[in-house]
Amino acid sequence: MKSFCLKHIFVSTALLAAMLVACHREEQAVVGVAKKAETVEQKVQATQTQLDRERAQLDAIPLPTKSLYIGIHDPASWVNPILWVGPQTITLRTRVPNANAYATGRGTSSSVRRLESELHPADLNESLVAIPASAWPYGRVIAVAEAPVAAKDRPAVLRNVETVLKKLNDLGVVVEEWPSR
């Protein structure tokens, strides 16, 4: 009987020790998950703050006036920024008023400079914020079109277009979608 009690006490003690170890490991796992969640939350807040700053900068550009661009579907006639979305990169075309143009020359091709830059989708927000307000004569609207690509690259282009549209929407920029060139 005594050996039965000793075995019972030993087994109970071993089970209790195992439960304590398991609880401690579970507690450590919960602490680890909590720390990761806190880190993720901090990153989300930092990203949100950055997005709020970018939105605030773009808010300086007035809302679009659709009557100014409703009939324009030719890149040569479009004066606001245009995005040509490819499988890996985006081409941003902007027309910036030439600082040396005389007031009487405004609106002529000699009074603007056409700038094109190739960028990655991750750099889109920063690039749009850098465009001066004078390059948005229609207001805060941008033309978006798919760059011509081989059929095998089309899924990548569509994913990039989706990413671009989401980013523009998050920034409060109106999108004028065009067919590919």
N, C-alpha and C positions, 0 to 999 in steps of 0.2 A: 504494500500500500504506500509505504514511504517512497519507493522508487517511482511509483505512479505519480505521486505528488511532485516529486523532483522533476520528472519528465514533463509534467504539465506546466510547472513553473518555468522550466527551461524553454519549452516551446512557446509559452506565453511571452516570455522575455524576448525571445528571438523574433516573434511576430511584432511585438511592440517596437523593437529596434528597427526592424524592416519598415514598419509603418512610419516611424520618425524619419528615417532616411528618405523614404518615398515622398513624404510630405515636404521635407526640406528641398528635395530636387524639384518638386512641383512648384514650391514657393520661388525657387531660383528661376524656374522657367517663366513664371508669371512676372517676376521682376524684370527678366530679360525682354519679355514681350512688351511690358509697360515702357521700358526705356526705348525700345524700337518705335513704339507708337508715339512717344513724346518727340523723338527725332523726326519722324515723318510729319508730325503736326507742325513742328517748327519750320520744316522745309516748305510745307503747304502755305503757312502764314507768310514766309518770305516771298514765295512765288506770287501769292495773292497781293502782297504789298507792291511788288514790282509791277504786276498787271494793273493795279490801281493807279500807280504813277504814270504808266504808259497811256492808260485811258484818259487821265487828266490832261496829259500833254496833247493828245489827239482831240480833246474836247475844245481846244482853241480853234479848231477848224469847224466852220459852221456845218449844220446838217445839209445834205444835198438838196439841190433844186432840180427835180427830175425834168422839168420843162427845158432845161439847158442841154440835156444830153439824151433825151428819149429817142431821138431818131438817129443817133450816131452809133454805128456798128463797124466802122472802119478804123483800124488803129492809127492811120495817118491823120484822121480828124479828131481823135480823142485826145484831150489835153490834160486830163487827170492821170495819175499813175495807173499803169497796167502791169498785171502779173501774168507771165507765161509759165505755166506749171509743167515741169518735166518729171521724169522718173526719179531723179536724185536731187535736182536743184530747181530753183525758181529764178526766172529772169525778171527783174524789176526794171521797167522803163518809166522814166520820169522826165517831164519837161519842166525845167527851172528857168524862170525869167533871167535874162542876161543882165547882170548888174551894170553893164556899160551901155545898155540901150537907152535911147532918149525916150521921153514920154510920148512923143509923136510916133515912135516906131513900135509901140506896144501892140501886141497881137500879130505881128508879122513873124515870119520864120527866122528873121535875123535877130529878133528880140528874145528868143528863147534858145536854151541849150538842151539838147536831148541827151540824157544820161541813161546808160544801161549797166546794170550790175547783176552778177550771178551770185545767188546766195542759197544757203541751206534753209529748210523750213524752220529750224530752231532759231535762225537769225531774223526772221520776218518781222517780229514786233519791233525790235531795235531799229531795223532799217526803215520801217514806216514812220516811227517817231522822229527819225532824223530828217525826213522830207519837210522842207519849209511849207508853211501855210499857203504861200503864194503859188505853189505847184498844185493846188487843189481848187481851181476856179469853179468847178461844179459843186463844191462842197465835199463832205467826207464820204465819197463814193469812189470805188476802185473797180476797174474792169479786170475780170479773171477769165483766162482761157487756157485750154490744154495746149501744150506745145506738141507739134507733130512728132510722132514716134512710131517705131515699129510695133506691130500688133502684140508681140511678146512683152513689150514694156508697158502696155496699156494698163494692166492692173496696178503697177507701181504708180503710174500717173494718177489714176483714180484715187489711190490712197493718199497721195500728196495733195490732190485737190480737196479731199475731205478734210485733211489737216489744215490746209490754208483757210478754207471756209470757216472752220471752227475758230481758228485764231482771229480772223477778221471779225467774226461775230462777237467774240469775247472782248475785242477792242472797241466795239461799237462802230465799225466801219461798214457802210452799206456796200453790197456786192452787186455788180452788173456782170452777169455771166454771159460769156460769148462762146460761140463754137470755136473749135481749134482752127489755127491758121493754115 
